[in-house]
Amino acid sequence: MLLQQYKDKGLFFNQNFLEETSDSGVWGYRGDLILVEGEKDDKGHAMPPELVMRGAVLVAGEKLTLLIGGLDAVADIPTLVDKYGADFEPGLKGILFIVDLKDPMKIELGGAELTLIPLVQGVPWNEAMEELAMEKGDFKGQSPADKLVTMAGELASYKPKYPAATLDDALACTTDAKREVWGAV
């Protein structure tokens, strides 16, 4: 199981859940996905990750079949694909919400069709529901992991109306926006 391998390698951070779906051998995960691990301290303990995909929504059996999450920068896409691209199911469709992206677009990279959407503040799960025109009722009575399978099914037939672009186009279409963080005053 691919997601269990990720867990065993310590690639999950701020895990919401990791559980098997109703389909045997298919697992769902929500939480942050580590793109660049932190250094080890002098006692060999891992420091916090240097780079994560926030609010990751993943479904996988032997390969990743659903990929949704948030990145701080378009420049983080190659890191994501370098680390996890070999695990993409051929034809994988994904949605990446990116803080410094100026305009929405769709790109093909690493065998995946990725929809890129600007997002300075928000939760990838909620934003994906809105983008796919899904409602809470679409998930009624489902386990957390099965909700991800339902979203994957919706994403499979999703046809974004955004212009097709290349990674180079996306890298040239950025702003100086930074993630908005809210907290105690």
Rosetta blueprint (number, residue, H / E / L):
1 M L
2 L H
3 L H
4 Q H
5 Q H
6 Y H
7 K H
8 D H
9 K L
10 G L
11 L L
12 F E
13 F E
14 N E
15 Q E
16 N E
17 F E
18 L E
19 E E
20 E E
21 T L
22 S L
23 D L
24 S L
25 G L
26 V L
27 W E
28 G E
29 Y E
30 R E
31 G E
32 D E
33 L E
34 I E
35 L E
36 V E
37 E L
38 G L
39 E L
40 K E
41 D L
42 D L
43 K L
44 G L
45 H L
46 A E
47 M L
48 P L
49 P L
50 E L
51 L E
52 V E
53 M E
54 R E
55 G E
56 A E
57 V E
58 L E
59 V E
60 A E
61 G L
62 E L
63 K L
64 L E
65 T E
66 L E
67 L E
68 I E
69 G E
70 G E
71 L E
72 D L
73 A L
74 V H
75 A H
76 D H
77 I H
78 P H
79 T H
80 L H
81 V H
82 D H
83 K H
84 Y H
85 G H
86 A H
87 D H
88 F E
89 E L
90 P L
91 G L
92 L L
93 K E
94 G E
95 I E
96 L E
97 F E
98 I E
99 V L
100 D L
101 L E
102 K L
103 D L
104 P L
105 M E
106 K E
107 I E
108 E E
109 L E
110 G L
111 G L
112 A E
113 E E
114 L E
115 T E
116 L E
117 I E
118 P E
119 L L
120 V L
121 Q L
122 G L
123 V L
124 P H
125 W H
126 N H
127 E H
128 A H
129 M H
130 E H
131 E H
132 L L
133 A L
134 M L
135 E L
136 K H
137 G H
138 D H
139 F H
140 K L
141 G L
142 Q L
143 S L
144 P H
145 A H
146 D H
147 K H
148 L H
149 V H
150 T H
151 M H
152 A H
153 G H
154 E H
155 L H
156 A H
157 S L
158 Y L
159 K L
160 P L
161 K L
162 Y L
163 P L
164 A E
165 A E
166 T L
167 L H
168 D H
169 D H
170 A H
171 L H
172 A L
173 C L
174 T E
175 T L
176 D L
177 A L
178 K L
179 R L
180 E L
181 V L
182 W L
183 G L
184 A L
185 V L
